[in-house]
Amino acid sequence: MNDNQLERYCRQMIVSGFDIEGQELLSNSTVLIIGMGGLGCPAAQYLASSGVGKLILADYDTIELSNLPRQILYTENDINKNKAEVAKQRLLLSNPNIQIKTITQKLDKKSLQPYIAKADIVLDCTDSFDSRFAANQSCLLAKTPLVFGAAIRMQGQIAVFDFRYEESSCLGCLYDKNSCSEDSCLYSGIIGPITGVIGSMMALAAIQLIVGNYNLQAFNSKLLLFDAKNWSWNKVALTKNQHCNECSGIVHNLEKTTS
């Protein structure tokens, strides 16, 4: 680690349980962020600024004027440009010492798998249940930890599924895929800072998973619910469903690849 990095990250490295070893773990890690909207923007900013060595940003969508109150990496000059590409430019201005790869095509379960196989952690920052379950299934196969987040109206939620542990629950244990209805910001609305709160928490979860500075029993397979109207947080323990259509009997057969 050079002098510039030591100065840049010094406040992190004096945190107990983090130290220089934690910073080196971050610098050698790869995080895949699926969705560069309201959740992906703050999550990516904190991960880039914290020194995660490589980010893979996936989003096929373009920037619209209505995105700007919550998707804080973008400006009016970016309208109609691809979100992942613009985010890459902004993040490299913040920290030019990291690597960023972009994916600008729409991904399904099959096309996701090679990217997830390269990642140490995956952040699901999408607003589509099809995308969420595709990420969940691919992470299950690869035994890659998944951080799930969602935000709508004045509420948010975040869950960590650490698939390195067989007892971990999954998104299918939380939601029934066949009964999920799309309830997006387009129809239900969103207060911008809600996405900032949840996106920041997702970045924190990713850092903790990489560095190992967390209490597994308090962290894994727990759903945090944020209610901004009542200014409250609640934590719900998730139990692995032995009859889950997603993780019951799953065979872990993907291997990590290098890039």
Buried (B, 14 or more C-beta within 10 A) or exposed (E): EEEEBEEBBEEBBEEEEBBBEBBBBBBEBBBBBBBBBBBBBBBBBBBBBBBBBBBBBBBBBBBEEEBBEBBBBBEEEBBEEBBBBBBBEBBBEEBEEBEBBBBBEEBEBEBBBEBBBBBBBBBBBBBBBEBBBBBBBBBBBBBBBBBBBBBBBBBBBBBBBBBEEEEBBBBBBBBEBEEBEEEEBEEEEBBBBBBBBBBBBBBBBBBBBBBEBBEEEEEBBBBBBBBBEEEEEEEEEBEBBEEBBBBEEBEEEBEEEEE
